[in-house]
Amino acid sequence: MSMFCYQCQEAMHGIGCSVEKGICGKEDHTSDLMDVLIYNLKGLSVIARQAISNGFDPKPIGKFVSESLFMTITNVNFDDERVIEQIKQTNAQAKLLGSFLSSKGKNVSYSNLYEFETKQKALEFSKSIGVLSETNEDIRSLKELIVYGLKGMAAYYDHASVLGFEDESITSFMIDTLAQLTENLSQDELISLVMKTGEFSVKTMELLDKANTSTYGNPEITKVSIGTRNRPGILISGHDLKDMEELLEQTKNTGVDVYTHGEMLPANYYPKFKKYDHFVGNYGNAWWLQTKEFESFNGPILMTTNCLVPPRDSYKDRVFTTGVVGYPGLKHIPDRKDGRPKDFSPIIEMAKKCPPPTQIETGTIVGGFAHNQVLALADKVIEAVNSGAIKRFVVMAGCDGRHNTRKYYTNLAESLPKDTVILTAGCAKYRYNKLNLGDINGIPRVLDAGQCNDSYSLAVIALKLKEAFGLDDINKLPVSYDIAWYEQKAVTVFLALLYLGVKGIRLGPTLPAFLSPNVAKVIVENFDVKPIGEVQQDLELIMQGK
């Protein structure tokens, strides 16, 4: 077996990618090196937990662990050398912590760490510690569910951290949990840890929401242009709003426009970004269409976080990466140093020499319905529910992907009665956010809260509606959940919803391959989670609140 990875929805045959290249485009050797990195992060966490309990400052090691976890998310990093460097850094961090503990008179064990020698030896070692090294499929399933939840949590924490918002309890939880995964935990102990991961998922998304809104203002209802102007442009994709801010600032008065792509679309909703007259709008759709849309954009593209698809040679020289993103042969913008912003001048200089983007569509789309904006409309929403104008809300948040089965979400959106409202966040919205679904008494039938982490906004809205209607259970609201998932940030959102007590979630287009039959049974029995079915059948059940 060349590799084994089943962390994303595209796991081959619904089982796992076990060939020389995964569906995501990741080579087997890169996947195997990431297994070694995860192994080392667990070993490092054992030592870090001991050091922190003896007074070591948790901030730097917490930041390192979260960045490292983030690097292993689907479609983030495809570069062996970057992964190898991170493996080496785990050893360096462990020795630093070990020296601290030794100075305190404590014994230190490095038995859970792999000391990197050569790439070939690391690849050989990976065969003994990969996902399938845990032979009990239920224990393996629960452990991987926790690890994937931590990966998504790490991504959200990283976005908050770069804006100066940190919480030691979150990174300490990551470290403590990774350390516990080296222990012989029972199934019940792991289930408890799954729920704890859900609790900290909520806490992390709340932190990121605070970071984004405190820095850039509360999202506002916004009409976003999806056309182009006759000037050179830079396309920015991913999720990192700090990168967005610095790029906009550095492109002022250069004659270069800035467009968002994919999950960066919600940047258009933040008040602070609206002051830039060269911020044009959004170009294109969800991440999986980038091989076509990056081609027609003509100018340079900046990938700030995950959602990178291996680029085609025809536009590869125009793609830049930054942060934890990496791909062999692509130009990389280094991290900030000494409090100074990143230097995007190479991208800007390239843009000036490129033709304007080729227009692929025209018009506008509306978004900006995060919790602050929706709660400002609360009286109007409650009145519409009480009058019967709104019969049901359907949460269709999550990820988009390549599978034809995802047409289900477009068909469902088109088939929902005109007295229903779709609540969305994440790139799943591209399946229906350009449909002409109309409004209900001035309330658009698609309310886009923002990026996938803004699923937190949808939870806040639901909790506030529960309070407004005087209900004792969130599941008594006229709200149904029909969630699309793709990668590990969606796992984090899913665990957050379970922790908040949401039941009856439909999940698609397939249930995760990493859920063993027994673990899936536990989740189904306790939370009534179910796979999506046929559109008409699901539609009838949704409208009945089932």
C-alpha positions in Angstrom: 0.0 0.0 0.0 1.4 3.4 -1.1 -0.5 5.5 1.4 -3.7 5.4 3.4 -5.8 8.6 4.0 -9.5 8.9 4.6 -9.8 12.3 6.2 -11.8 14.0 3.5 -15.2 13.3 1.8 -13.5 12.2 -1.5 -11.9 9.2 0.1 -11.5 6.7 -2.7 -14.4 4.3 -3.1 -15.8 5.7 0.2 -13.0 3.8 2.0 -9.7 5.7 1.7 -7.0 6.7 -0.8 -4.4 4.0 -0.9 -2.6 4.6 -4.2 0.3 6.7 -5.3 -1.7 9.9 -5.4 -4.8 10.8 -3.5 -8.0 12.3 -5.0 -6.9 15.7 -3.7 -3.7 15.5 -5.7 -1.4 14.8 -2.7 1.4 12.4 -3.5 1.7 9.2 -1.4 5.1 10.3 0.0 3.7 13.7 1.1 0.7 11.9 2.9 3.1 9.5 4.6 5.3 12.4 5.8 2.3 14.0 7.2 1.6 10.8 9.2 5.0 11.2 10.7 4.4 14.8 11.5 1.1 13.9 13.3 3.0 11.2 15.2 5.6 13.6 16.3 3.0 16.2 17.3 1.5 13.6 19.6 5.0 12.9 21.1 5.8 16.5 21.4 2.5 17.1 23.2 3.3 14.5 25.8 6.5 16.5 26.7 4.7 19.9 26.3 1.9 18.9 28.7 4.5 18.0 31.3 6.4 21.2 30.7 3.3 23.4 30.8 2.3 21.9 34.1 5.7 22.8 35.4 5.4 26.5 34.4 6.6 26.6 30.8 4.9 29.4 28.8 2.2 27.6 26.7 1.9 30.3 24.0 4.8 29.5 21.7 4.4 25.7 21.8 0.6 26.1 21.4 1.2 28.2 18.3 3.6 25.7 16.8 1.3 22.8 17.4 -1.7 24.6 15.9 0.2 25.7 12.8 1.6 22.2 12.3 -1.9 20.6 12.5 -3.2 23.2 10.1 -0.5 22.2 7.6 -1.9 18.7 7.3 -5.5 19.6 6.4 -6.7 18.5 2.9 -5.5 20.9 0.1 -3.2 23.0 2.2 0.4 21.8 1.7 1.8 19.5 -1.0 5.5 20.3 -0.4 7.6 17.5 1.1 10.4 19.8 2.1 8.0 22.1 4.1 6.6 19.0 5.9 10.1 17.6 6.6 11.1 20.9 8.1 8.1 20.8 10.4 9.0 17.3 11.5 12.5 18.5 12.3 11.0 21.4 14.2 9.0 19.1 16.4 12.3 17.5 17.5 13.8 20.9 18.2 10.8 22.0 20.2 10.9 18.8 22.2 14.6 19.2 23.1 13.8 22.8 24.2 11.1 21.6 26.4 13.2 18.7 27.6 16.0 21.1 28.7 13.4 23.1 30.6 12.1 20.0 32.4 15.7 18.8 33.2 16.4 22.2 34.8 13.4 21.5 37.0 14.8 18.1 38.0 12.2 16.2 35.9 12.8 13.1 33.9 12.0 13.4 30.1 11.1 10.6 27.7 11.4 11.1 24.0 10.0 7.6 23.2 7.0 9.0 21.3 9.1 11.0 18.9 10.7 10.1 15.6 14.1 11.7 15.2 14.4 12.7 11.5 17.4 11.4 9.6 16.6 11.0 5.9 13.4 11.3 3.9 13.6 7.6 2.9 13.9 6.5 6.5 11.0 8.7 7.5 8.9 7.2 4.7 9.8 3.7 5.9 8.9 4.7 9.5 5.5 6.0 8.4 4.4 2.5 7.4 4.4 1.5 11.1 2.6 4.5 12.6 0.0 5.5 9.9 -3.7 5.5 10.4 -4.1 1.8 10.0 -1.5 1.0 12.7 -4.4 1.1 15.2 -6.0 -2.3 14.5 -9.2 -1.8 16.4 -11.4 0.0 13.9 -13.7 1.6 16.5 -10.8 3.0 18.5 -9.1 4.1 15.3 -12.4 5.8 14.1 -12.8 7.7 17.4 -9.1 8.8 17.5 -9.2 10.0 13.9 -12.5 11.8 14.4 -10.8 13.7 17.3 -7.6 14.4 15.3 -9.6 15.8 12.4 -11.6 17.9 14.7 -8.3 19.3 16.1 -7.1 20.0 12.6 -10.1 22.2 11.8 -9.8 23.8 15.2 -6.2 24.6 14.6 -7.0 26.3 11.3 -9.6 28.6 12.9 -7.3 29.3 15.8 -4.5 30.3 13.4 -6.8 32.9 11.7 -7.6 34.4 15.1 -4.0 34.3 16.3 -2.7 36.3 13.4 -5.2 39.0 14.3 -3.8 39.0 17.9 -6.7 37.0 19.5 -5.4 34.0 21.4 -6.7 31.7 24.2 -4.3 29.5 26.0 -7.0 27.1 27.1 -7.7 26.2 23.4 -4.0 25.4 22.5 -3.6 23.7 25.9 -6.6 21.5 25.0 -5.0 20.6 21.6 -1.8 19.7 23.3 -3.5 17.7 26.1 -5.7 15.9 23.7 -2.9 14.9 21.3 -1.0 13.6 24.3 -4.0 11.6 25.5 -4.2 9.9 22.1 -0.8 8.2 22.8 -2.5 6.5 25.8 -4.6 3.3 25.9 -8.0 5.0 26.1 -11.2 3.1 26.2 -14.0 3.7 23.8 -16.1 5.5 26.4 -13.1 7.8 27.2 -12.6 8.6 23.5 -16.3 9.4 23.1 -16.1 11.8 26.0 -13.0 13.3 24.3 -15.0 13.7 21.1 -17.6 15.7 22.9 -14.9 17.8 24.6 -13.5 18.5 21.1 -16.9 19.8 20.1 -17.0 22.1 23.2 -13.6 23.6 22.3 -14.6 23.8 18.6 -17.4 26.2 19.7 -15.0 28.1 21.8 -12.5 28.4 18.9 -15.1 29.6 16.4 -16.4 32.1 19.0 -12.8 33.4 19.3 -12.4 33.8 15.6 -15.7 35.5 15.2 -14.6 38.0 17.9 -11.2 38.5 16.1 -12.8 39.1 12.7 -15.6 41.4 13.9 -13.4 43.4 16.4 -10.8 44.0 13.7 -13.0 44.5 10.6 -16.5 45.3 11.9 -19.6 43.3 11.9 -20.5 42.0 8.4 -23.3 44.0 6.7 -25.8 43.1 4.0 -23.8 43.6 0.9 -24.4 43.3 -2.9 -21.2 41.8 -4.3 -20.2 42.4 -7.9 -19.3 39.2 -9.8 -18.2 41.0 -12.9 -14.8 42.5 -13.8 -13.3 45.9 -14.6 -10.8 46.7 -17.4 -7.7 46.8 -15.2 -5.1 44.3 -14.1 -6.2 42.3 -11.1 -5.0 40.0 -8.2 -7.2 37.1 -7.2 -7.1 36.2 -3.5 -8.4 32.9 -2.3 -8.5 31.0 1.1 -9.7 32.4 4.4 -7.1 34.7 5.9 -8.5 38.2 6.4 -5.2 39.6 7.6 -3.6 38.7 4.3 -6.6 40.3 2.6 -6.1 43.6 4.5 -2.4 43.8 3.8 -2.8 43.0 0.1 -5.5 45.8 -0.2 -3.3 48.3 1.6 -0.3 47.5 -0.6 -2.3 47.7 -3.8 -3.7 51.2 -3.2 -2.9 53.6 -6.0 -1.1 50.9 -8.1 -3.7 50.6 -10.8 -4.3 47.0 -9.7 -7.7 45.7 -8.6 -8.3 43.0 -6.1 -10.9 40.2 -6.4 -11.9 37.5 -4.0 -12.4 33.8 -4.9 -13.9 30.9 -3.1 -14.0 31.2 0.7 -12.6 34.8 0.6 -16.0 36.0 -0.8 -17.2 37.0 2.7 -14.4 39.6 2.9 -16.7 41.7 0.8 -19.2 41.9 3.7 -16.8 43.6 6.3 -17.1 47.4 6.7 -13.3 47.9 6.9 -12.7 46.5 3.5 -15.3 48.7 1.8 -13.1 51.8 1.9 -10.8 50.4 -0.8 -12.2 51.5 -4.2 -9.9 49.0 -6.0 -11.6 46.1 -4.2 -13.9 45.0 -7.0 -15.8 42.0 -5.8 -15.8 38.2 -6.3 -14.5 36.2 -9.3 -15.6 32.7 -9.8 -17.0 30.0 -7.6 -16.0 27.3 -5.2 -12.4 26.0 -4.8 -12.7 22.9 -7.1 -13.4 25.1 -10.2 -10.1 27.0 -9.8 -8.3 25.1 -12.6 -10.7 26.7 -15.0 -11.2 30.0 -13.3 -7.5 30.7 -12.5 -6.8 30.2 -16.2 -9.3 32.9 -17.3 -8.4 35.4 -14.5 -5.1 36.1 -16.4 -3.4 37.8 -13.4 -1.7 36.4 -10.3 -3.5 34.4 -7.6 -2.7 34.4 -3.9 -3.5 31.2 -1.9 -3.8 32.2 1.8 -5.0 28.9 3.3 -6.4 25.6 2.2 -8.4 24.8 -0.9 -5.4 24.7 -3.3 -5.8 22.3 -6.2 -2.6 21.2 -7.9 -2.2 23.9 -10.5 -1.9 23.4 -14.2 1.3 24.3 -16.0 -0.5 27.0 -18.0 -1.0 29.3 -15.0 1.3 27.7 -12.4 3.8 30.6 -12.7 1.0 33.0 -11.6 0.1 31.2 -8.3 1.6 32.4 -5.0 1.3 30.7 -1.6 1.7 32.1 1.8 1.3 31.0 5.4 1.1 27.2 5.8 0.2 26.7 2.2 2.8 25.0 0.0 3.3 23.4 -3.4 6.5 22.4 -5.1 7.6 25.1 -7.6 5.2 27.8 -6.5 6.5 31.1 -5.3 6.0 31.6 -1.6 5.4 34.9 0.3 7.3 34.6 3.7 5.6 35.2 7.0 5.6 38.5 8.9 8.7 39.4 10.9 9.2 41.9 13.7 5.6 43.1 13.5 5.9 44.1 9.8 3.3 43.1 7.2 4.0 40.5 4.5 5.6 41.8 1.4 3.2 41.3 -1.5 5.2 43.4 -4.0 6.2 40.4 -6.2 2.5 39.7 -6.8 1.7 43.4 -7.4 4.6 43.8 -9.9 3.4 40.7 -11.8 -0.2 41.9 -11.9 0.8 45.2 -13.5 2.2 43.2 -16.5 -0.9 41.0 -16.9 -4.1 41.7 -19.0 -7.3 42.3 -17.1 -9.4 39.3 -16.0 -11.6 37.7 -18.6 -15.2 38.3 -17.6 -17.0 35.0 -16.9 -20.3 36.3 -15.5 -22.1 39.5 -14.5 -24.4 40.8 -11.9 -24.4 40.7 -8.1 -24.9 38.3 -5.2 -26.0 39.3 -1.7 -24.4 38.2 1.6 -23.4 39.5 5.0 -26.0 37.8 7.2 -23.8 37.0 10.2 -25.4 36.8 13.6 -25.2 40.6 14.3 -26.9 41.5 11.1 -29.6 38.8 11.4 -30.4 39.7 15.0 -30.8 43.3 13.9 -33.6 41.9 11.7 -34.9 39.7 14.6 -38.3 41.4 14.9 -38.9 41.1 11.2 -37.9 37.5 11.2 -40.0 36.6 14.3 -43.0 38.4 12.8 -42.6 36.4 9.5 -42.4 33.1 11.5 -45.4 34.0 13.6 -47.5 35.0 10.6 -46.6 31.8 8.8 -44.7 33.7 6.0 -41.7 31.7 7.0 -42.5 28.1 7.7 -39.0 26.7 8.0 -35.3 27.5 8.1 -32.9 25.0 6.4 -29.2 25.2 7.4 -27.3 24.2 4.3 -23.8 25.2 5.4 -20.5 23.5 4.8 -18.2 22.7 2.0 -18.5 22.2 -1.8 -16.7 19.6 -3.8 -16.3 18.0 -7.2 -18.7 15.0 -6.9 -21.8 15.2 -9.1 -23.8 14.0 -6.1 -23.5 17.6 -4.8 -26.0 18.7 -7.3 -28.4 17.5 -4.6 -27.9 20.8 -2.8 -28.8 22.8 -5.9 -31.8 20.7 -6.6 -33.0 20.9 -2.9 -32.6 24.7 -2.8 -34.6 25.0 -6.0 -37.3 22.6 -4.7 -37.8 24.1 -1.2 -41.2 25.9 -0.9 -41.1 29.7 -1.2 -41.9 30.0 2.5 -38.5 28.5 3.5 -35.3 30.4 4.2 -31.8 28.9 3.6 -29.1 29.7 6.2 -25.6 29.1 4.8 -21.9 29.5 5.5 -18.9 28.1 3.8 -18.4 27.3 0.1 -21.4 25.0 0.0 -23.3 28.2 -0.8 -21.9 28.3 -4.4 -24.4 25.5 -5.2 -27.3 27.9 -4.8 -26.2 31.5 -4.0 -26.6 32.6 -7.6 -30.1 31.2 -8.0 -33.0 33.6 -8.2 -34.9 32.3 -5.2 -36.5 35.6 -4.2 -37.3 36.9 -0.8 -40.0 36.7 2.0 -41.3 40.2 3.0 -37.9 41.6 2.1 -35.9 38.8 3.8 -33.7 37.1 1.1 -34.4 33.3 1.0 -30.6 32.7 1.1 -28.9 34.2 4.1 -25.2 33.9 3.7 -23.3 34.3 7.1 -19.8 34.0 5.6 -16.9 31.5 5.7 -17.2 28.0 7.1 -16.1 29.2 10.5 -19.2 31.5 10.4 -21.3 28.5 11.0 -20.8 29.8 14.5 -23.1 32.7 13.5 -25.8 30.2 12.5 -25.6 28.6 15.9 -25.9 32.0 17.6 -28.9 32.8 15.5 -30.6 29.5 16.4 -29.9 30.0 20.1 -31.3 33.5 20.0 -34.4 32.3 18.1 -34.8 29.6 20.8 -34.7 32.3 23.4 -37.1 34.6 21.5 -39.7 31.9 21.1 -39.4 30.8 24.7 -38.3 27.3 23.8 -36.4 24.9 26.1 -34.8 22.9 23.4 -33.0 24.1 20.2 -34.4 21.2 18.4 -38.0 22.5 18.8 -37.2 25.4 16.4 -38.5 25.3 12.8 -34.9 24.7 11.7 -33.5 21.7 9.8 -29.9 20.9 9.1 -28.7 19.6 5.8 -25.0 19.9 5.9 -22.4 19.3 3.1 -18.9 18.4 4.2 -15.5 18.0 2.5 -12.6 18.3 4.9 -11.5 18.7 8.5 -12.9 22.2 9.3 -16.3 20.7 8.5 -15.6 18.0 11.0 -14.9 20.8 13.6 -18.2 22.5 12.7 -20.1 19.1 12.9 -18.6 18.4 16.4 -19.5 21.9 17.5 -23.2 21.3 16.5 -23.3 18.0 18.3 -21.9 19.7 21.5 -24.6 22.4 21.2 -27.2 19.6 21.2 -28.4 19.9 17.6 -30.1 16.7 16.5 -31.4 15.4 13.2 -28.5 16.6 11.0 -28.5 15.3 7.4 -24.9 14.9 6.2 -23.7 14.5 2.7 -23.0 13.7 0.0 -21.6 10.7 1.9 -21.0 9.9 5.6 -17.3 10.1 6.5 -15.3 7.0 5.6 -13.4 7.3 9.0 -16.6 6.5 10.9 -16.7 2.8 11.6 -20.1 1.1 11.6 -20.2 1.0 15.4 -19.1 4.6 15.9 -21.6 5.7 13.2 -24.3 3.8 15.1 -23.5 5.6 18.3 -23.7 9.0 16.6 -26.9 8.1 14.9 -28.6 6.8 18.0 -27.5 9.7 20.2 -27.9 12.6 17.7 -30.2 11.2 14.9 -27.5 12.0 12.3 -28.5 10.6 8.9 -27.1 10.5 5.3 -28.8 12.6 2.7 -31.2 10.8 0.4 -33.2 11.6 -2.6 -34.2 15.3 -2.9 -38.0 14.8 -2.9 -38.0 12.4 0.0 -35.7 14.6 2.1 -37.7 17.7 1.2 -40.9 16.1 2.5 -39.2 15.1 5.7 -37.5 18.4 6.2 -40.8 20.2 5.9 -42.2 17.9 8.6 -39.3 18.6 10.9 -38.0 15.1 10.5 
